[in-house]
C-alpha cells in the first residue's frame, strides 16, 4: 500500500503535466482543458489518498490560477461558501452536545425506552445511533456508541447448551447495527453527513438555488426511517439468528450506565435547549421564520446557535458552554475538502467544461431514466467502498450535472442519486468511518462485514433507485421530464 501511494504521489502531477502539453479536444475551451487536467491530478490523489484528502483539496488554489483557468479570487471564494459555515455551526453544536455528555444520555434513554431483549436492544441502539447521526458526525456517534455496545455485549453470557456462541453472534450483530445506523441516520438531514452539504453547496454555487434544511428533510428522513427498519429486520431476522431471545441483564446494565451519568446538569439543559431551538428553526425556517425575518438562512441559524454557546456561562464562574479550545476539534480537513469540491464545481461551470462534457454524452440518451438512476447509484455505492464518500461526491457532481442537462433531465435526479448512494457503503472497514470504528471492536472480521454488507448494499441500491425515481419528483415537486428555465442549457 505504501509503494502504491508513492507511485500515485508522482503519477498525479505527471499526468497533469502530460495533459498540459497535449492539445485540448475539439470544441473544448483551453481553460476547460486546464481544469480537466487539474481534475485528473486531484482525482488520482483523492481516490488513492496519496496525501491526506484535505491537502489534495488545496490543489485548485495553486493549479487553477497558475494555468490561467480561473483567477485566484474566484477560486478561493469557494472555500468560504455559506454551506461551509452551516457545517461549522452544526459541528460546534455537536461539540457542545458531546462535551456535556448529552448525546450519551439521549442514547441510553432511547435504548431503555425501546426495550432490552436481544432484538429490541439492537433496535434501540440503531434508533439512538441514527438519531444522533442526524445532528452530529457519524464518526463521533459511532465512537460514542461503541463502548456502550461493548458493555452490553459483555453482559450476555454464553449458554453452553447451545451450538453457537450467543455472545459472539450478538456482538457481531450489534457492532454492524451501530455502523449501519450511523451512516443511515446521516442521510436524514442536511448537516447529517458531508455529501449532503456538498450537494446543497453545488446546487447553490451553480444554479443559485437554496436547498433548505426542511426541503432535504422531507426526502432524507423517509429514506432513513425505511432503511433503518429494513436494516434492523435484515440484521436480526436474516443475517443473524439468535437462539437466546431474552437478555436478562440488559436492562440493569442500561440503568447502571444512566445512573453513572447522574442527574442532568445545568449545562446539559442549556445545550438541549439550544439544540431544540436550532432544530425547530431549521425545520420551520422556510415556511414560518422567513415571514418575520426575510433574510434568514439555515447558515445564519447555525451561526446564532454557535455564538450563543460561546456566550452562555456554565455553573463555574468565568467558563462558557463552549470555549475556543473546544472548537479546535472541528474537522477542519473536511471543511477544506468542501472548499475543494466547490472550487471544482466553479471551475467546471465558469470554463465551460461542464457544458462540453454534457455535449459528449449522446450515447446515454438511449438509457431509460430508471436504468440511468440505477447505474449511477450502483456505481457510486461500490466506488465509495474504497474511496471517501465526500471526495467521491465532490468529484462526480460537476460531471453528472451537465450529463443530466444534455439528456434533458432535471439535474436533481442524478445529483441526489449520487449524494444518497455515497452514504450507503456497508461492506468494508475503509468504506466509512463508522465501519472502521466497529471493525476495531474485535467482534468483526472483514469476511463478516463483506458477507453481511453486500446484501445491505444491494438492498440500499434498489431502494434508493425507487425513491429517487418515483418519490423525489413528488416530494420536491418537479416534473421528471420538463424543468424550469434555470436548469436549461443551450443546445448545439
JOPE-V40509 format. One record per residue. N is the residue number from 1. SS is DSSP state (h for helix, s for strand, l for the rest). PSI is psi in radians with two decimals (NA if undefined). D_CENTER is the distance of its C-alpha to the mean C-alpha in whole Angstrom. Layout:
N_SS_PSI_D_CENTER, N_SS_PSI_D_CENTER
//
This chain:
1_l_-0.72_26, 2_h_-0.73_28, 3_h_-0.78_30, 4_h_-0.75_27, 5_h_-0.68_25, 6_h_-0.65_29, 7_h_-0.83_29, 8_h_-0.44_26, 9_h_-0.67_27, 10_h_-0.63_30, 11_h_-0.63_29, 12_h_-1.06_26, 13_h_-0.51_29, 14_h_-0.80_32, 15_h_-0.74_30, 16_h_-0.83_29, 17_h_-0.68_33, 18_h_-0.81_34, 19_h_-0.59_33, 20_h_-0.38_34, 21_l_0.24_37, 22_l_2.51_37, 23_l_2.42_38, 24_l_2.62_35, 25_l_2.74_35, 26_l_2.28_37, 27_l_-0.17_36, 28_l_2.19_33, 29_l_2.61_34, 30_h_-0.76_34, 31_h_-0.58_31, 32_h_-0.66_29, 33_h_-0.64_30, 34_h_-0.76_30, 35_h_-0.73_26, 36_h_-0.70_26, 37_h_-0.79_27, 38_h_-0.62_25, 39_h_-0.67_22, 40_h_-0.76_24, 41_h_-0.87_24, 42_h_-0.77_20, 43_h_-0.73_19, 44_h_-0.76_21, 45_h_-0.59_20, 46_h_-0.81_17, 47_h_-0.73_17, 48_h_-0.21_20, 49_l_0.77_18, 50_l_-0.61_22, 51_l_2.88_21, 52_l_2.42_18, 53_h_-0.47_16, 54_h_-0.60_16, 55_h_-0.73_20, 56_h_-0.63_19, 57_l_-0.25_17, 58_l_-0.21_21, 59_h_-0.70_23, 60_h_-0.59_23, 61_h_-0.53_25, 62_h_-0.86_27, 63_h_-0.72_27, 64_h_-0.86_27, 65_h_-0.68_30, 66_h_-0.60_32, 67_h_-0.22_32, 68_l_0.12_33, 69_l_-0.70_30, 70_l_2.41_29, 71_l_2.86_30, 72_h_-0.73_29, 73_h_-0.75_29, 74_h_-0.72_26, 75_h_-0.87_24, 76_h_-0.40_24, 77_h_-0.51_23, 78_h_-0.47_20, 79_h_-0.08_19, 80_h_0.47_20, 81_l_2.58_18, 82_h_-0.53_18, 83_h_-0.38_14, 84_h_-0.69_14, 85_h_-0.49_16, 86_h_-0.80_14, 87_h_-0.71_11, 88_h_-0.80_15, 89_h_-0.74_16, 90_h_-0.64_13, 91_h_-0.57_13, 92_h_-0.69_17, 93_h_-0.73_17, 94_h_-0.68_15, 95_h_-0.70_18, 96_h_-0.72_20, 97_h_-0.75_19, 98_h_-0.71_19, 99_h_-0.68_22, 100_l_0.28_24, 101_l_0.37_23, 102_h_-0.63_22, 103_h_-0.68_19, 104_h_-0.72_21, 105_h_-0.77_24, 106_h_-0.84_22, 107_h_-0.84_20, 108_h_-0.68_24, 109_h_-0.60_26, 110_h_-0.79_23, 111_h_-0.76_24, 112_h_-0.69_28, 113_h_-0.71_28, 114_h_-0.60_27, 115_l_2.90_29, 116_l_0.57_30, 117_l_3.09_31, 118_h_-0.94_29, 119_h_-0.66_27, 120_h_-0.61_27, 121_h_-0.57_25, 122_h_-0.74_23, 123_h_-0.73_22, 124_h_-0.78_22, 125_h_-0.69_20, 126_h_-0.74_17, 127_h_-0.79_18, 128_h_-0.80_18, 129_h_-0.79_14, 130_h_-0.74_12, 131_h_-0.80_14, 132_h_-0.63_13, 133_h_-0.31_10, 134_l_-0.42_10, 135_l_-0.49_11, 136_l_2.90_11, 137_l_2.35_9, 138_h_-0.45_8, 139_h_-0.88_10, 140_h_-0.69_13, 141_h_-0.84_13, 142_h_-0.61_14, 143_h_-0.69_16, 144_h_-0.69_18, 145_h_-0.44_18, 146_h_-0.95_19, 147_h_-0.57_23, 148_h_-0.80_23, 149_h_-0.75_23, 150_h_-0.59_25, 151_h_-0.57_28, 152_h_-0.77_28, 153_h_-0.68_28, 154_l_-0.31_31, 155_l_-0.28_33, 156_l_1.96_33, 157_l_2.45_36, 158_l_2.30_37, 159_l_1.96_40, 160_l_-0.29_42, 161_l_-0.25_44, 162_l_2.78_41, 163_l_-0.24_40, 164_l_2.76_36, 165_l_1.77_35, 166_h_-0.63_33, 167_h_-0.74_31, 168_h_-0.79_30, 169_h_-0.81_29, 170_h_-0.67_27, 171_h_-0.79_26, 172_h_-0.81_24, 173_h_-0.75_23, 174_h_-0.73_22, 175_h_-0.76_20, 176_h_-0.64_18, 177_h_-0.63_17, 178_h_-0.79_16, 179_h_-0.83_13, 180_h_-0.80_13, 181_h_-0.50_12, 182_h_-0.71_10, 183_h_-0.76_7, 184_h_-0.73_9, 185_h_-0.61_9, 186_h_-0.40_6, 187_l_-0.47_6, 188_l_-0.63_10, 189_l_2.83_9, 190_l_-0.56_9, 191_l_0.06_8, 192_l_-0.57_6, 193_l_2.50_3, 194_h_-0.70_4, 195_h_-0.57_4, 196_h_-0.76_6, 197_h_-0.55_8, 198_h_-0.75_9, 199_h_-0.88_10, 200_h_-0.70_12, 201_h_-0.69_13, 202_h_-0.80_15, 203_h_-0.69_16, 204_h_-0.70_18, 205_h_-0.75_19, 206_h_-0.73_21, 207_h_-0.02_22, 208_l_0.66_22, 209_l_2.24_20, 210_l_2.21_18, 211_l_1.96_16, 212_l_2.82_16, 213_h_-0.78_14, 214_h_-0.66_17, 215_h_-0.78_17, 216_h_-0.68_13, 217_h_-0.67_14, 218_h_-0.55_17, 219_h_-0.74_15, 220_h_-0.66_11, 221_h_-0.82_14, 222_h_-0.66_16, 223_h_-0.83_14, 224_h_-0.79_12, 225_h_-0.85_16, 226_h_-0.76_17, 227_h_-0.64_15, 228_h_-0.82_16, 229_h_-0.76_19, 230_h_-0.74_19, 231_h_-0.63_18, 232_h_-0.80_20, 233_h_-0.75_23, 234_h_-0.80_22, 235_h_-0.77_22, 236_h_-0.31_25, 237_h_-0.35_27, 238_h_-1.00_27, 239_h_-0.61_25, 240_l_2.42_27, 241_l_2.26_31, 242_l_1.94_32, 243_l_-0.52_36, 244_l_1.89_36, 245_l_-0.56_34, 246_l_2.62_35, 247_l_1.50_33, 248_l_-0.57_36, 249_l_0.05_35, 250_h_-0.75_31, 251_h_-0.73_32, 252_h_-0.68_35, 253_h_-0.73_32, 254_h_-0.77_29, 255_h_-0.64_32, 256_h_-0.74_33, 257_h_-0.63_30, 258_h_-0.75_30, 259_h_-0.66_33, 260_h_-0.56_32, 261_h_-0.48_30, 262_l_-3.06_33, 263_l_2.74_33, 264_l_2.18_31, 265_l_2.84_31, 266_h_-0.73_32, 267_h_-0.71_29, 268_h_-0.74_26, 269_h_-0.71_28, 270_h_-0.82_27, 271_h_-0.75_24, 272_h_-0.73_23, 273_h_-0.80_25, 274_h_-0.73_23, 275_h_-0.85_20, 276_h_-0.77_22, 277_h_-0.72_23, 278_h_-0.81_20, 279_h_-0.78_18, 280_h_-0.71_21, 281_h_-0.76_22, 282_h_-0.80_18, 283_h_-0.66_19, 284_h_-0.06_23, 285_h_-0.82_22, 286_h_-0.40_23, 287_h_-0.03_26, 288_h_-1.07_27, 289_h_-0.65_27, 290_h_-0.38_27, 291_h_-0.56_31, 292_h_-0.56_32, 293_l_1.45_30, 294_l_-0.49_29, 295_l_0.05_27, 296_l_2.66_25, 297_l_2.77_21, 298_h_-0.64_18, 299_h_-0.70_18, 300_h_-0.74_21, 301_h_-0.77_21, 302_h_-0.71_18, 303_h_-0.66_21, 304_h_-0.79_23, 305_h_-0.77_22, 306_h_-0.79_21, 307_h_-0.70_25, 308_h_-0.73_26, 309_h_-0.51_25, 310_h_-0.27_26, 311_h_-0.41_30, 312_l_2.28_30, 313_s_2.82_32, 314_l_-3.10_32, 315_l_-0.33_35, 316_l_2.16_36, 317_l_2.34_38, 318_l_-0.22_37, 319_l_2.78_33, 320_s_2.83_30, 321_l_-0.78_27, 322_l_2.36_25, 323_l_2.86_27, 324_h_-0.57_26, 325_h_-0.50_26, 326_h_-0.64_23, 327_h_-0.30_21, 328_l_-0.29_21, 329_l_-0.06_18, 330_l_2.38_16, 331_l_1.44_14, 332_h_-0.45_16, 333_h_-0.71_15, 334_h_-0.66_11, 335_h_-0.71_13, 336_h_-0.64_15, 337_h_-0.68_13, 338_h_-0.87_12, 339_h_-0.74_16, 340_h_-0.71_16, 341_h_-0.74_14, 342_h_-0.63_16, 343_h_-0.73_19, 344_h_-0.83_19, 345_h_-0.77_18, 346_h_-0.75_21, 347_h_-0.74_23, 348_h_-0.70_23, 349_h_-0.88_24, 350_h_-0.66_27, 351_l_-0.13_29, 352_l_0.09_29, 353_h_-0.71_27, 354_h_-0.77_24, 355_h_-0.75_27, 356_h_-0.78_29, 357_h_-0.77_26, 358_h_-0.68_26, 359_h_-0.36_30, 360_l_-0.13_30, 361_l_0.67_28, 362_h_-0.51_31, 363_h_-0.53_31, 364_h_-0.17_28, 365_h_-0.40_30, 366_h_-0.24_32, 367_l_2.27_28, 368_l_2.61_28, 369_h_-0.72_25, 370_h_-0.75_24, 371_h_-0.67_24, 372_h_-0.76_22, 373_h_-0.74_19, 374_h_-0.77_20, 375_h_-0.76_20, 376_h_-0.85_17, 377_h_-0.75_15, 378_h_-0.82_17, 379_h_-0.84_17, 380_h_-0.71_13, 381_h_-0.82_13, 382_h_-0.45_15, 383_h_-0.73_15, 384_l_-0.08_11, 385_l_-0.43_14, 386_l_-0.19_15, 387_l_2.88_13, 388_l_2.28_10, 389_h_-0.55_7, 390_h_-0.81_7, 391_h_-0.70_11, 392_h_-0.79_11, 393_h_-0.79_10, 394_h_-0.60_12, 395_h_-0.71_15, 396_h_-0.55_15, 397_h_-0.80_14, 398_h_-0.35_18, 399_h_-0.73_19, 400_h_-0.53_18, 401_h_-0.89_19, 402_h_-0.52_23, 403_h_-0.76_23, 404_h_-0.75_23, 405_h_-0.68_25, 406_h_-0.62_28, 407_l_0.09_27, 408_l_0.66_28, 409_l_2.67_25, 410_l_2.22_22, 411_h_-0.46_19, 412_h_-0.63_17, 413_h_-0.84_18, 414_h_-0.57_17, 415_h_-0.74_14, 416_h_-0.67_12, 417_h_-0.78_13, 418_h_-0.77_11, 419_h_-0.85_8, 420_h_-0.60_8, 421_h_-0.53_10, 422_l_-0.31_7, 423_l_0.14_5, 424_l_0.81_9, 425_l_1.98_11, 426_l_0.04_13, 427_l_-0.78_16, 428_l_2.65_16, 429_l_-0.55_16, 430_l_-0.14_15, 431_l_-0.82_12, 432_l_2.71_9, 433_h_-0.73_11, 434_h_-0.68_11, 435_h_-0.76_13, 436_h_-0.67_15, 437_h_-0.87_16, 438_h_-0.48_18, 439_h_-0.56_19, 440_l_-0.06_21, 441_l_-0.40_23, 442_l_-0.15_25, 443_l_-0.30_25, 444_l_2.55_23, 445_l_2.85_24, 446_h_-0.74_23, 447_h_-0.61_25, 448_h_-0.79_24, 449_h_-0.71_20, 450_h_-0.80_21, 451_h_-0.72_23, 452_h_-0.69_21, 453_h_-0.54_18, 454_h_-0.62_19, 455_h_-0.63_20, 456_h_-0.68_17, 457_h_-0.86_16, 458_h_-0.71_19, 459_h_-0.81_19, 460_h_-0.64_15, 461_h_-0.85_16, 462_h_-0.76_19, 463_h_-0.81_18, 464_h_-0.64_15, 465_h_-0.81_18, 466_h_-0.71_20, 467_h_-0.78_18, 468_h_-0.74_17, 469_h_-0.80_21, 470_h_-0.71_22, 471_h_-0.61_20, 472_h_-0.79_18, 473_h_-0.53_22, 474_h_-0.79_23, 475_h_-0.68_21, 476_l_0.08_20, 477_l_1.03_24, 478_l_2.68_24, 479_s_2.28_27, 480_l_-0.23_25, 481_l_0.26_28, 482_s_2.12_29, 483_l_2.89_27, 484_l_2.86_28, 485_h_-0.52_30, 486_h_-0.21_27, 487_h_-0.03_25, 488_l_2.61_28, 489_l_2.82_29, 490_l_2.42_33, 491_l_2.55_34, 492_l_NA_37
//
